Amino acid sequence: MNTSIPWEWYRTFLAVLREGSLSGASRTLAITQPTAGRHIAALESALNQVLFTRSQTGLLATDTAQALKIHAEAMESTANTLERTAANFSLNSASIRGVVRVTASDIIGVEVLPPLIAQLRESNPQIAIELVLSNRVQDLLHREADIAIRMTTPIQEQLIARRIGGIELGLHASTAYLARHGTPQSTEDLLNHALIGFDQNTPFIRKALQKFPQLNRDFFAMRTDSDVAQLSLIRAGAGIGICHAQLACGHIPLQRILPHFFSLYLETWLVMHEDLRNSRCCKFVFDALAKGLEEYICQTRT
């Protein structure tokens, strides 16, 4: 087996896996289709393995290709990290410049971060932000991201963590929904309304159910594990659901329901790998996001 296989061949391999064709991979990578074909042929020759078979719908990955996928993705992540790190430690410019990869949950990424990133970019246009939205905890130790906003206490020693505070969760409904169905005055009233909630249990939900057993899955008329979808349903007047108390003052006003019955706090942390402590760019973004998130949390307390 050839032990000096260029990264470009693996990059083309991943593109073909994702696109299902040489033409799609070539468009994604901005290379010619013959070049993409040569990369795949060369990789198959070097590995002495067949990676793709032809079908009427395109190229199908073999079992060998599927087994190699996770390792090629790890190479891709490392290559991207190398590029970001080199850019963030540039010593040739007095301005702050570089690429910072930020990961956050869907609701934080959609509802909270956009204005913070817009303000940051307005004053520092040389900073590029890569925003990864996922409720999965991205692995900062392996640099899947540079900065993470987490709702759990970080435990790894190699991470720099700053506690931002607690984001309050409450029951909310739109004024349109309440005008049609009335405002519940008790937990008994609440169960007669259309409730919006989760589909699958998570550790956080199981812990919350210990305190609020009334809000179990069986009572929900609409179920989704997407926090963004839940918020959209609440804003659309579909029913009563749980969301950040801060979001009640958004472009579609929401009314808090039974605040004395239901209130939970999400502990919020901003986390960065300790290797980035000397990166001016990452430190700048870290501090800017910390300030913005702290202001967001304080919205309902002023």
SEKERO-457170 format. One record per atom (N, C-alpha, C): atom name; residue in three letters; y, x, z. Coordinates in steps of 0.1 Angstrom, whole numbers, plus 5000, padded with zeros to 4 digits. Atoms other than C-alpha are relative to their C-alpha. Layout:
<rs>
  name  resn     v     u     w
    CA   ala     Y     X     Z
...
</rs>
This chain:
<rs>
  name  resn     v     u     w
     N   met  4988  5008  5000
    CA   met  5000  5000  5000
     C   met  5013  5009  5000
     N   asn  4987  4993  5000
    CA   asn  5035  5012  4992
     C   asn  5008  4997  5012
     N   thr  4993  5002  4987
    CA   thr  5053  5018  5025
     C   thr  5016  5001  4998
     N   ser  4985  4998  5003
    CA   ser  5088  5023  5008
     C   ser  5005  4988  4992
     N   ile  4996  5012  5008
    CA   ile  5094  4987  4996
     C   ile  5015  4997  5003
     N   pro  4986  5003  4997
    CA   pro  5131  4980  4991
     C   pro  5002  4986  5006
     N   trp  4997  5013  4994
    CA   trp  5147  4952  5011
     C   trp  5003  4990  4990
     N   glu  4996  5010  5010
    CA   glu  5160  4936  4979
     C   glu  4988  4992  4995
     N   trp  5012  5008  5005
    CA   trp  5124  4927  4969
     C   trp  4997  4989  5010
     N   tyr  5003  5010  4990
    CA   tyr  5119  4909  5002
     C   tyr  5011  4989  5000
     N   arg  4989  5010  5001
    CA   arg  5153  4892  4999
     C   arg  4997  4990  4988
     N   thr  5003  5008  5011
    CA   thr  5143  4879  4965
     C   thr  4988  4991  5003
     N   phe  5012  5007  4996
    CA   phe  5109  4869  4979
     C   phe  5004  4988  5009
     N   leu  4996  5012  4992
    CA   leu  5126  4847  5006
     C   leu  5008  4990  4992
     N   ala  4993  5009  5008
    CA   ala  5149  4832  4980
     C   ala  4991  4991  4992
     N   val  5009  5007  5008
    CA   val  5120  4822  4958
     C   val  4992  4990  5009
     N   leu  5007  5009  4990
    CA   leu  5102  4807  4989
     C   leu  5009  4988  5003
     N   arg  4992  5011  4997
    CA   arg  5132  4786  4997
     C   arg  5004  4991  4988
     N   glu  4996  5007  5012
    CA   glu  5142  4776  4962
     C   glu  4988  4994  4992
     N   gly  5012  5005  5008
    CA   gly  5107  4772  4947
     C   gly  5000  5004  4986
     N   ser  5000  4996  5014
    CA   ser  5116  4789  4915
     C   ser  5008  5013  4999
     N   leu  4992  4988  5003
    CA   leu  5129  4822  4900
     C   leu  5014  4996  4996
     N   ser  4986  5004  5004
    CA   ser  5159  4804  4885
     C   ser  5008  4996  5012
     N   gly  4992  5004  4988
    CA   gly  5169  4789  4918
     C   gly  5003  5012  5009
     N   ala  4997  4987  4992
    CA   ala  5165  4823  4936
     C   ala  5011  5008  4993
     N   ser  4990  4992  5007
    CA   ser  5185  4840  4909
     C   ser  5014  4995  5002
     N   arg  4987  5006  4998
    CA   arg  5214  4815  4913
     C   arg  5005  5003  5015
     N   thr  4996  4998  4986
    CA   thr  5213  4819  4951
     C   thr  5005  5014  5003
     N   leu  4997  4986  4997
    CA   leu  5214  4857  4950
     C   leu  5010  5006  4990
     N   ala  4991  4995  5011
    CA   ala  5237  4860  4919
     C   ala  4994  5012  4993
     N   ile  5007  4990  5008
    CA   ile  5212  4880  4900
     C   ile  4994  4993  4988
     N   thr  5006  5006  5012
    CA   thr  5195  4874  4866
     C   thr  4986  4995  5003
     N   gln  5014  5004  4998
    CA   gln  5162  4855  4864
     C   gln  4990  5011  4997
     N   pro  5009  4989  5003
    CA   pro  5145  4885  4848
     C   pro  4999  5010  5012
     N   thr  5000  4991  4989
    CA   thr  5156  4906  4877
     C   thr  4992  4995  5012
     N   ala  5008  5007  4989
    CA   ala  5142  4881  4902
     C   ala  4985  5001  4997
     N   gly  5014  4999  5004
    CA   gly  5110  4881  4883
     C   gly  4994  5014  5002
     N   arg  5004  4986  4999
    CA   arg  5108  4919  4883
     C   arg  4998  5003  5015
     N   his  5001  4997  4986
    CA   his  5114  4920  4921
     C   his  4987  4994  5005
     N   ile  5012  5007  4994
    CA   ile  5085  4895  4928
     C   ile  4988  5008  4994
     N   ala  5012  4993  5006
    CA   ala  5061  4913  4904
     C   ala  4999  5014  5007
     N   ala  5001  4987  4993
    CA   ala  5070  4947  4920
     C   ala  4995  4999  5014
     N   leu  5004  5002  4986
    CA   leu  5065  4933  4955
     C   leu  4985  4997  5000
     N   glu  5014  5004  5000
    CA   glu  5031  4918  4946
     C   glu  4992  5013  4997
     N   ser  5007  4988  5004
    CA   ser  5021  4951  4930
     C   ser  4999  5010  5012
     N   ala  5000  4990  4989
    CA   ala  5032  4972  4960
     C   ala  4991  4995  5012
     N   leu  5008  5006  4990
    CA   leu  5014  4948  4984
     C   leu  4986  4998  4996
     N   asn  5013  5003  5006
    CA   asn  4984  4943  4961
     C   asn  4996  4986  5004
     N   gln  5002  5014  4996
    CA   gln  4987  4906  4969
     C   gln  5007  4991  4990
     N   val  4994  5011  5008
    CA   val  4994  4874  4949
     C   val  5009  4992  5010
     N   leu  4992  5007  4991
    CA   leu  5024  4858  4965
     C   leu  5004  4986  4996
     N   phe  4997  5013  5006
    CA   phe  5031  4828  4942
     C   phe  4991  4997  4989
     N   thr  5008  5005  5012
    CA   thr  5011  4807  4918
     C   thr  5009  4989  4993
     N   arg  4992  5009  5007
    CA   arg  5027  4786  4891
     C   arg  4994  4985  5000
     N   ser  5004  5014  5000
    CA   ser  5026  4748  4891
     C   ser  5010  4992  4992
     N   gln  4991  5008  5007
    CA   gln  5043  4719  4873
     C   gln  5013  4999  5007
     N   thr  4987  5002  4993
    CA   thr  5069  4717  4900
     C   thr  5007  5013  5004
     N   gly  4994  4987  4998
    CA   gly  5076  4755  4902
     C   gly  4990  5010  5006
     N   leu  5009  4990  4994
    CA   leu  5062  4784  4922
     C   leu  4996  4996  5013
     N   leu  5006  5004  4987
    CA   leu  5039  4777  4951
     C   leu  4996  5013  5007
     N   ala  5003  4988  4992
    CA   ala  5036  4802  4979
     C   ala  4986  5000  5004
     N   thr  5014  4998  4995
    CA   thr  5002  4815  4987
     C   thr  4999  5001  5015
     N   asp  5001  4998  4986
    CA   asp  4988  4818  5022
     C   asp  5006  5014  5004
     N   thr  4994  4987  4997
    CA   thr  4998  4855  5021
     C   thr  5015  4999  5001
     N   ala  4985  5001  4999
    CA   ala  5034  4846  5013
     C   ala  5004  4993  5012
     N   gln  4996  5007  4988
    CA   gln  5035  4821  5041
     C   gln  4999  5009  5013
     N   ala  5002  4991  4989
    CA   ala  5021  4847  5065
     C   ala  5011  5011  5001
     N   leu  4989  4990  5000
    CA   leu  5048  4872  5054
     C   leu  5014  4995  5003
     N   lys  4987  5006  5000
    CA   lys  5076  4847  5056
     C   lys  5008  5004  5013
     N   ile  4993  4997  4987
    CA   ile  5084  4852  5094
     C   ile  5005  5014  5001
     N   his  4996  4986  5000
    CA   his  5085  4889  5090
     C   his  5011  5004  4991
     N   ala  4989  4998  5009
    CA   ala  5107  4888  5060
     C   ala  5013  4994  5005
     N   glu  4988  5006  4993
    CA   glu  5131  4865  5079
     C   glu  5005  5008  5011
     N   ala  4995  4990  4990
    CA   ala  5132  4890  5107
     C   ala  5008  5011  4994
     N   met  4993  4989  5007
    CA   met  5142  4917  5082
     C   met  5014  4995  4995
     N   glu  4987  5006  5005
    CA   glu  5169  4893  5068
     C   glu  5010  4999  5012
     N   ser  4992  5001  4988
    CA   ser  5182  4887  5103
     C   ser  5006  5014  5004
     N   thr  4996  4986  4997
    CA   thr  5183  4925  5110
     C   thr  5011  5005  4990
     N   ala  4990  4995  5010
    CA   ala  5201  4932  5077
     C   ala  5014  4993  5002
     N   asn  4988  5007  4997
    CA   asn  5227  4905  5085
     C   asn  5007  5005  5012
     N   thr  4994  4994  4987
    CA   thr  5232  4919  5120
     C   thr  5006  5014  4997
     N   leu  4994  4987  5003
    CA   leu  5237  4954  5106
     C   leu  5014  4999  4993
     N   glu  4988  5002  5007
    CA   glu  5264  4941  5083
     C   glu  5011  4996  5009
     N   arg  4990  5005  4991
    CA   arg  5282  4922  5110
     C   arg  5004  5010  5010
     N   thr  4997  4990  4990
    CA   thr  5280  4950  5135
     C   thr  5009  5011  4994
     N   ala  4991  4989  5006
    CA   ala  5294  4976  5111
     C   ala  5014  4995  4998
     N   ala  4987  5006  5002
    CA   ala  5322  4952  5102
     C   ala  5008  4999  5013
     N   asn  4993  5002  4988
    CA   asn  5330  4945  5138
     C   asn  5005  5013  5007
     N   phe  4997  4987  4994
    CA   phe  5332  4982  5148
     C   phe  5009  5009  4990
     N   ser  4992  4992  5009
    CA   ser  5355  4992  5119
     C   ser  5012  5007  5007
     N   leu  4990  4993  4993
    CA   leu  5379  5019  5130
     C   leu  5012  5003  4990
     N   asn  4990  4996  5010
    CA   asn  5400  5020  5098
     C   asn  5012  4990  4999
     N   ser  4989  5010  5001
    CA   ser  5423  4990  5105
     C   ser  5005  4997  5014
     N   ala  4993  5004  4988
    CA   ala  5448  4982  5132
     C   ala  4998  4986  5003
     N   ser  5002  5014  4998
    CA   ser  5442  4945  5127
     C   ser  4985  4997  5005
     N   ile  5014  5004  4996
    CA   ile  5412  4927  5142
     C   ile  4993  4993  4988
     N   arg  5007  5006  5011
    CA   arg  5387  4920  5115
     C   arg  4985  5002  5002
     N   gly  5014  4999  4999
    CA   gly  5350  4914  5112
     C   gly  4993  4986  4998
     N   val  5007  5012  5001
    CA   val  5323  4888  5111
     C   val  4993  4997  5013
     N   val  5006  5004  4987
    CA   val  5312  4869  5142
     C   val  4991  4987  4998
     N   arg  5009  5011  5001
    CA   arg  5282  4846  5143
     C   arg  4999  4992  5013
     N   val  4999  5009  4988
    CA   val  5286  4817  5168
     C   val  4990  4989  4999
     N   thr  5010  5011  4999
    CA   thr  5258  4793  5178
     C   thr  5004  4990  5011
     N   ala  4997  5011  4990
    CA   ala  5263  4760  5196
     C   ala  4992  4988  4996
     N   ser  5007  5012  5002
    CA   ser  5248  4726  5199
     C   ser  5007  4992  4989
     N   asp  4993  5008  5011
    CA   asp  5255  4700  5172
     C   asp  5013  4994  5005
     N   ile  4988  5008  4995
    CA   ile  5280  4680  5193
     C   ile  5011  5010  5002
     N   ile  4990  4990  4997
    CA   ile  5299  4711  5204
     C   ile  5005  5005  4986
     N   gly  4996  4994  5013
    CA   gly  5299  4725  5168
     C   gly  5008  4990  4992
     N   val  4993  5010  5009
    CA   val  5311  4692  5152
     C   val  5012  4995  5007
     N   glu  4989  5007  4994
    CA   glu  5334  4678  5178
     C   glu  5010  5009  5007
     N   val  4992  4992  4992
    CA   val  5348  4707  5198
     C   val  5005  5013  4994
     N   leu  4997  4987  5006
    CA   leu  5347  4740  5179
     C   leu  5010  5000  4988
     N   pro  4991  4999  5012
    CA   pro  5365  4731  5146
     C   pro  5014  5003  5003
     N   pro  4986  4997  4998
    CA   pro  5400  4730  5160
     C   pro  5002  5014  5006
     N   leu  4999  4987  4994
    CA   leu  5394  4761  5181
     C   leu  4999  5011  4989
     N   ile  5002  4991  5011
    CA   ile  5381  4780  5150
     C   ile  5012  5000  4991
     N   ala  4988  5001  5009
    CA   ala  5410  4767  5129
     C   ala  5012  5008  5006
     N   gln  4989  4993  4994
    CA   gln  5435  4780  5154
     C   gln  4998  5015  5000
     N   leu  5004  4986  4999
    CA   leu  5417  4813  5158
     C   leu  5003  5007  4986
     N   arg  4999  4995  5013
    CA   arg  5416  4818  5120
     C   arg  5015  5000  4995
     N   glu  4986  5001  5005
    CA   glu  5453  4808  5115
     C   glu  5007  5013  5005
     N   ser  4993  4988  4995
    CA   ser  5464  4837  5137
     C   ser  4993  5013  4996
     N   asn  5008  4988  5003
    CA   asn  5436  4861  5126
     C   asn  4992  4998  4988
     N   pro  5008  5003  5012
    CA   pro  5426  4855  5090
     C   pro  4990  5010  4996
     N   gln  5009  4990  5004
    CA   gln  5407  4887  5088
     C   gln  4986  4999  5008
     N   ile  5013  5003  4992
    CA   ile  5380  4873  5112
     C   ile  4992  4989  4992
     N   ala  5009  5010  5006
    CA   ala  5351  4855  5095
     C   ala  4991  4994  5010
     N   ile  5008  5006  4990
    CA   ile  5332  4830  5115
     C   ile  4988  4994  4993
     N   glu  5013  5007  5005
    CA   glu  5295  4820  5108
     C   glu  4996  4991  5012
     N   leu  5003  5010  4990
    CA   leu  5288  4788  5127
     C   leu  4986  4994  4998
     N   val  5013  5004  5000
    CA   val  5252  4780  5135
     C   val  4998  4988  5010
     N   leu  5001  5011  4992
    CA   leu  5246  4745  5148
     C   leu  4985  4997  5003
     N   ser  5014  5002  4997
    CA   ser  5213  4740  5166
     C   ser  4999  4997  5015
     N   asn  5003  5002  4986
    CA   asn  5200  4726  5199
     C   asn  4990  5010  5005
     N   arg  5009  4990  4996
    CA   arg  5175  4754  5199
     C   arg  5008  5012  5006
     N   val  4993  4989  4994
    CA   val  5186  4784  5221
     C   val  4997  5012  4991
     N   gln  5001  4988  5009
    CA   gln  5193  4812  5196
     C   gln  4998  5012  5008
     N   asp  5004  4988  4993
    CA   asp  5179  4846  5206
     C   asp  5011  5010  4998
     N   leu  4989  4990  5001
    CA   leu  5210  4868  5214
     C   leu  4994  5014  5001
     N   leu  5006  4987  4998
    CA   leu  5187  4897  5224
     C   leu  4996  5006  4987
     N   his  5004  4995  5014
    CA   his  5175  4899  5188
     C   his  5011  4997  4990
     N   arg  4988  5001  5008
    CA   arg  5210  4892  5175
     C   arg  4998  4989  4989
     N   glu  5000  5012  5009
    CA   glu  5202  4858  5158
     C   glu  5014  4995  5000
     N   ala  4986  5003  5000
    CA   ala  5238  4852  5168
     C   ala  5007  5010  5009
     N   asp  4992  4991  4992
    CA   asp  5266  4872  5184
     C   asp  5005  4994  5013
     N   ile  4995  5007  4988
    CA   ile  5281  4846  5207
     C   ile  4993  4986  5000
     N   ala  5006  5013  4999
    CA   ala  5264  4815  5220
     C   ala  5007  4991  5011
     N   ile  4996  5009  4990
    CA   ile  5276  4784  5238
     C   ile  4988  4992  5005
     N   arg  5013  5005  4995
    CA   arg  5248  4773  5261
     C   arg  5003  4990  5012
     N   met  4999  5010  4989
    CA   met  5242  4744  5285
     C   met  4990  5003  5010
     N   thr  5010  4995  4989
    CA   thr  5217  4764  5306
     C   thr  5005  5013  5005
     N   thr  4996  4987  4994
    CA   thr  5223  4793  5329
     C   thr  4993  5012  4994
     N   pro  5007  4988  5006
    CA   pro  5216  4826  5311
     C   pro  4993  5008  5010
     N   ile  5007  4992  4990
    CA   ile  5190  4847  5328
     C   ile  4997  5014  4995
     N   gln  5002  4987  5004
    CA   gln  5187  4878  5306
     C   gln  5010  5010  5004
     N   glu  4990  4990  4994
    CA   glu  5203  4909  5321
     C   glu  5008  5007  4989
     N   gln  4992  4993  5011
    CA   gln  5214  4923  5287
     C   gln  5011  4991  4994
     N   leu  4990  5009  5005
    CA   leu  5238  4894  5282
     C   leu  5012  5000  5009
     N   ile  4987  5003  4993
    CA   ile  5275  4890  5291
     C   ile  5002  4985  5000
     N   ala  4999  5014  4999
    CA   ala  5279  4855  5304
     C   ala  5012  4996  5008
     N   arg  4988  5006  4992
    CA   arg  5310  4835  5315
     C   arg  4998  4985  5001
     N   arg  5001  5014  4998
    CA   arg  5307  4802  5331
     C   arg  5013  4993  4997
     N   ile  4988  5007  5004
    CA   ile  5331  4778  5315
     C   ile  5004  4988  5009
     N   gly  4998  5011  4992
    CA   gly  5326  4748  5337
     C   gly  4990  4989  4997
     N   gly  5009  5011  5003
    CA   gly  5309  4714  5336
     C   gly  5006  4989  4991
     N   ile  4995  5011  5009
    CA   ile  5313  4689  5307
     C   ile  4994  4987  5005
     N   glu  5004  5013  4995
    CA   glu  5311  4654  5321
     C   glu  4994  4991  4989
     N   leu  5006  5010  5008
    CA   leu  5288  4629  5305
     C   leu  5001  4987  5006
     N   gly  4999  5013  4995
    CA   gly  5294  4592  5308
     C   gly  4995  4990  4990
     N   leu  5003  5011  5009
    CA   leu  5284  4558  5294
     C   leu  5013  4995  4993
     N   his  4988  5004  5007
    CA   his  5308  4547  5267
     C   his  4997  4990  4989
     N   ala  5002  5010  5010
    CA   ala  5313  4519  5242
     C   ala  5014  4999  4993
     N   ser  4988  5002  5007
    CA   ser  5339  4512  5215
     C   ser  5007  4987  5005
     N   thr  4993  5013  4996
    CA   thr  5366  4485  5222
     C   thr  4995  4989  4991
     N   ala  5005  5011  5009
    CA   ala  5352  4466  5192
     C   ala  4987  4994  5005
     N   tyr  5013  5005  4995
    CA   tyr  5317  4464  5207
     C   tyr  5003  4991  5013
     N   leu  4997  5007  4988
    CA   leu  5331  4453  5241
     C   leu  5007  4987  4998
     N   ala  4993  5012  5003
    CA   ala  5353  4427  5225
     C   ala  4990  4989  4996
     N   arg  5010  5010  5005
    CA   arg  5322  4411  5209
     C   arg  4990  4996  5011
     N   his  5012  5002  4991
    CA   his  5297  4415  5238
     C   his  5004  5000  5015
     N   gly  4996  4999  4986
    CA   gly  5318  4419  5270
     C   gly  4997  5013  5006
     N   thr  5001  4987  4992
    CA   thr  5320  4447  5295
     C   thr  4990  4998  5011
     N   pro  5010  5002  4989
    CA   pro  5290  4451  5318
     C   pro  5007  5004  5013
     N   gln  4994  4998  4987
    CA   gln  5300  4450  5354
     C   gln  4990  5006  5010
     N   ser  5010  4995  4991
    CA   ser  5267  4461  5370
     C   ser  4989  5006  4991
     N   thr  5012  4994  5007
    CA   thr  5235  4480  5361
     C   thr  4991  4989  4994
     N   glu  5008  5012  5005
    CA   glu  5218  4446  5357
     C   glu  5006  4995  4987
     N   asp  4993  5004  5012
    CA   asp  5244  4436  5331
     C   asp  4998  5010  4989
     N   leu  5001  4989  5010
    CA   leu  5240  4470  5313
     C   leu  4987  4998  4992
     N   leu  5013  5001  5007
    CA   leu  5203  4463  5305
     C   leu  5000  4988  4991
     N   asn  5000  5011  5010
    CA   asn  5213  4431  5286
     C   asn  5008  5004  4988
     N   his  4992  4996  5011
    CA   his  5234  4452  5262
     C   his  4991  5009  4990
     N   ala  5006  4991  5009
    CA   ala  5224  4472  5231
     C   ala  5003  5015  5004
     N   leu  4998  4987  4995
    CA   leu  5218  4507  5245
     C   leu  4996  5011  4989
     N   ile  5003  4989  5010
    CA   ile  5218  4540  5224
     C   ile  4995  5012  5008
     N   gly  5005  4989  4992
    CA   gly  5197  4569  5237
     C   gly  4991  5009  4992
     N   phe  5008  4990  5006
    CA   phe  5172  4596  5231
     C   phe  4987  4994  4995
     N   asp  5013  5004  5005
    CA   asp  5139  4595  5213
     C   asp  4989  5008  5007
     N   gln  5010  4992  4993
    CA   gln  5119  4625  5227
     C   gln  5006  5006  5013
     N   asn  4997  4994  4988
    CA   asn  5119  4638  5262
     C   asn  5003  5015  4999
     N   thr  4997  4985  4998
    CA   thr  5135  4672  5270
     C   thr  5000  5003  5015
     N   pro  4999  4997  4986
    CA   pro  5136  4691  5303
     C   pro  5013  4994  5006
     N   phe  4987  5006  4995
    CA   phe  5173  4679  5307
     C   phe  4998  4985  5002
     N   ile  5001  5014  4999
    CA   ile  5164  4643  5300
     C   ile  4990  4996  5012
     N   arg  5010  5003  4989
    CA   arg  5134  4644  5324
     C   arg  5007  5001  5014
     N   lys  4993  4998  4988
    CA   lys  5157  4657  5351
     C   lys  5010  4989  5002
     N   ala  4991  5011  4999
    CA   ala  5183  4630  5344
     C   ala  4993  4987  5004
     N   leu  5007  5012  4997
    CA   leu  5157  4603  5345
     C   leu  4996  4999  5015
     N   gln  5003  5001  4986
    CA   gln  5149  4612  5381
     C   gln  5012  4994  5008
     N   lys  4989  5005  4994
    CA   lys  5184  4602  5390
     C   lys  5004  4986  4994
     N   phe  4997  5013  5006
    CA   phe  5188  4573  5365
     C   phe  4988  4994  4993
     N   pro  5013  5005  5006
    CA   pro  5153  4558  5359
     C   pro  5003  4987  4991
     N   gln  4997  5012  5008
    CA   gln  5170  4526  5345
     C   gln  5002  5004  4985
     N   leu  4996  4996  5014
    CA   leu  5180  4546  5313
     C   leu  4988  5007  4993
     N   asn  5011  4994  5006
    CA   asn  5145  4553  5301
     C   asn  4999  4995  4985
     N   arg  5000  5002  5015
    CA   arg  5135  4553  5264
     C   arg  4997  4985  4996
     N   asp  5004  5014  5003
    CA   asp  5120  4517  5265
     C   asp  5012  4991  4999
     N   phe  4989  5009  5000
    CA   phe  5154  4502  5271
     C   phe  5010  5002  4988
     N   phe  4991  4997  5010
    CA   phe  5171  4518  5241
     C   phe  4997  4991  4987
     N   ala  5001  5008  5012
    CA   ala  5177  4495  5211
     C   ala  5001  5010  4988
     N   met  4999  4990  5011
    CA   met  5186  4526  5190
     C   met  4997  5014  5006
     N   arg  5005  4988  4995
    CA   arg  5169  4560  5195
     C   arg  5002  5011  4990
     N   thr  4999  4988  5008
    CA   thr  5178  4594  5181
     C   thr  5003  5012  5009
     N   asp  4998  4988  4992
    CA   asp  5177  4630  5194
     C   asp  5012  5008  4996
     N   ser  4987  4993  5005
    CA   ser  5209  4639  5175
     C   ser  5012  4995  5008
     N   asp  4988  5004  4993
    CA   asp  5239  4638  5198
     C   asp  5011  4996  4991
     N   val  4990  5004  5010
    CA   val  5261  4636  5168
     C   val  4998  4985  4995
     N   ala  5003  5013  5004
    CA   ala  5243  4605  5156
     C   ala  5002  4990  5011
     N   gln  4997  5009  4989
    CA   gln  5245  4589  5190
     C   gln  5015  4997  5001
     N   leu  4986  5002  4999
    CA   leu  5282  4594  5191
     C   leu  5005  4992  4989
     N   ser  4996  5008  5012
    CA   ser  5286  4580  5156
     C   ser  4996  4985  5002
     N   leu  5004  5014  4998
    CA   leu  5267  4549  5166
     C   leu  5009  4994  5011
     N   ile  4990  5005  4990
    CA   ile  5289  4545  5197
     C   ile  5013  4996  4994
     N   arg  4987  5002  5006
    CA   arg  5320  4548  5177
     C   arg  5000  4989  4989
     N   ala  5001  5011  5010
    CA   ala  5307  4524  5150
     C   ala  4999  4986  5007
     N   gly  5001  5013  4993
    CA   gly  5304  4497  5177
     C   gly  4986  4995  5001
     N   ala  5014  5005  5000
    CA   ala  5266  4496  5176
     C   ala  4995  4997  5014
     N   gly  5005  5002  4987
    CA   gly  5262  4497  5214
     C   gly  5006  5009  5010
     N   ile  4996  4992  4990
    CA   ile  5266  4516  5246
     C   ile  4992  5012  5001
     N   gly  5008  4988  4999
    CA   gly  5256  4552  5249
     C   gly  5007  5011  5008
     N   ile  4995  4989  4992
    CA   ile  5262  4586  5266
     C   ile  5006  5010  4991
     N   cys  4993  4989  5007
    CA   cys  5287  4611  5254
     C   cys  5010  5007  5009
     N   his  4990  4992  4992
    CA   his  5312  4637  5266
     C   his  5012  4990  5004
     N   ala  4989  5008  4996
    CA   ala  5339  4620  5286
     C   ala  5013  5004  4993
     N   gln  4988  4995  5007
    CA   gln  5365  4641  5268
     C   gln  5001  4994  4986
     N   leu  5000  5005  5013
    CA   leu  5355  4625  5235
     C   leu  5005  4985  4999
     N   ala  4996  5013  5000
    CA   ala  5366  4591  5246
     C   ala  5015  4998  4995
     N   cys  4986  5000  5005
    CA   cys  5402  4600  5236
     C   cys  5001  5005  4985
     N   gly  5000  4995  5014
    CA   gly  5392  4609  5200
     C   gly  5006  4990  4991
     N   his  4994  5008  5011
    CA   his  5402  4593  5167
     C   his  4996  4985  5001
     N   ile  5004  5014  4997
    CA   ile  5382  4562  5177
     C   ile  4998  4999  5015
     N   pro  5000  5001  4985
    CA   pro  5390  4554  5214
     C   pro  4987  4993  5005
     N   leu  5012  5006  4994
    CA   leu  5360  4547  5236
     C   leu  5004  4997  5014
     N   gln  4998  5004  4986
    CA   gln  5359  4530  5270
     C   gln  4989  5004  5008
     N   arg  5010  4996  4991
    CA   arg  5341  4544  5299
     C   arg  4993  4988  5007
     N   ile  5007  5011  4994
    CA   ile  5314  4521  5313
     C   ile  4993  5004  5013
     N   leu  5006  4997  4987
    CA   leu  5303  4520  5350
     C   leu  5000  5015  5004
     N   pro  4999  4985  4997
    CA   pro  5316  4555  5358
     C   pro  4994  5003  5014
     N   his  5006  4997  4986
    CA   his  5305  4551  5395
     C   his  4985  5000  5000
     N   phe  5014  5000  5001
    CA   phe  5270  4544  5384
     C   phe  4994  5013  4993
     N   phe  5006  4989  5008
    CA   phe  5265  4571  5357
     C   phe  5011  5011  4998
     N   ser  4992  4988  5002
    CA   ser  5280  4606  5357
     C   ser  4991  5012  5001
     N   leu  5008  4987  5000
    CA   leu  5263  4639  5347
     C   leu  5009  5011  4995
     N   tyr  4993  4989  5005
    CA   tyr  5276  4673  5342
     C   tyr  4991  5010  4993
     N   leu  5007  4989  5007
    CA   leu  5265  4699  5316
     C   leu  5006  5013  5003
     N   glu  4994  4986  4997
    CA   glu  5270  4734  5329
     C   glu  5001  5007  4987
     N   thr  4997  4994  5013
    CA   thr  5286  4753  5301
     C   thr  5003  5015  5001
     N   trp  4999  4986  4999
    CA   trp  5283  4790  5295
     C   trp  5003  5006  4986
     N   leu  4997  4992  5012
    CA   leu  5297  4814  5269
     C   leu  4993  5013  5002
     N   val  5009  4988  4999
    CA   val  5273  4843  5262
     C   val  5001  5009  4988
     N   met  4999  4990  5011
    CA   met  5274  4875  5242
     C   met  4991  5012  5004
     N   his  5008  4988  4997
    CA   his  5251  4905  5239
     C   his  5009  5011  5005
     N   glu  4992  4990  4994
    CA   glu  5263  4934  5260
     C   glu  5003  5012  4991
     N   asp  4997  4989  5010
    CA   asp  5261  4958  5230
     C   asp  5013  4997  4993
     N   leu  4987  5004  5008
    CA   leu  5292  4939  5216
     C   leu  5012  5001  5009
     N   arg  4988  5000  4990
    CA   arg  5314  4945  5247
     C   arg  5011  5009  4994
     N   asn  4989  4991  5006
    CA   asn  5333  4973  5227
     C   asn  5004  4996  4986
     N   ser  4996  5005  5013
    CA   ser  5336  4952  5195
     C   ser  5013  4992  5003
     N   arg  4987  5007  4998
    CA   arg  5373  4942  5194
     C   arg  4999  4985  4994
     N   cys  5000  5013  5007
    CA   cys  5365  4913  5170
     C   cys  4992  4990  5009
     N   cys  5008  5009  4992
    CA   cys  5337  4898  5191
     C   cys  5006  4997  5013
     N   lys  4993  5003  4988
    CA   lys  5356  4902  5223
     C   lys  5012  4990  4998
     N   phe  4989  5009  5002
    CA   phe  5386  4885  5208
     C   phe  4995  4986  4998
     N   val  5006  5014  5002
    CA   val  5365  4855  5196
     C   val  4995  4995  5013
     N   phe  5006  5004  4987
    CA   phe  5347  4854  5229
     C   phe  5011  4994  5009
     N   asp  4989  5004  4992
    CA   asp  5380  4852  5248
     C   asp  5007  4987  4995
     N   ala  4994  5011  5006
    CA   ala  5395  4827  5224
     C   ala  4992  4987  5002
     N   leu  5009  5011  4998
    CA   leu  5365  4804  5226
     C   leu  5000  4996  5015
     N   ala  5000  5003  4986
    CA   ala  5364  4806  5264
     C   ala  5013  4992  5004
     N   lys  4987  5007  4997
    CA   lys  5401  4796  5266
     C   lys  5000  4986  4995
     N   gly  5000  5013  5006
    CA   gly  5396  4767  5242
     C   gly  4990  4991  5007
     N   leu  5010  5009  4994
    CA   leu  5365  4754  5259
     C   leu  5004  4996  5014
     N   glu  4995  5003  4986
    CA   glu  5381  4756  5294
     C   glu  5011  4989  4999
     N   glu  4990  5011  5001
    CA   glu  5410  4735  5281
     C   glu  4994  4987  4996
     N   tyr  5007  5012  5004
    CA   tyr  5386  4710  5265
     C   tyr  4994  4994  5013
     N   ile  5007  5006  4988
    CA   ile  5367  4706  5298
     C   ile  5011  4994  5010
     N   cys  4989  5005  4991
    CA   cys  5400  4701  5317
     C   cys  5007  4987  4995
     N   gln  4993  5011  5006
    CA   gln  5411  4673  5294
     C   gln  5000  4987  5009
     N   thr  5001  5012  4992
    CA   thr  5398  4645  5317
     C   thr  5004  5002  5014
     N   arg  4997  4998  4986
    CA   arg  5409  4661  5349
     C   arg  5015  5002  5002
     N   thr  4986  4999  4998
    CA   thr  5446  4662  5342
     C   thr  5007  4987  4999
</rs>
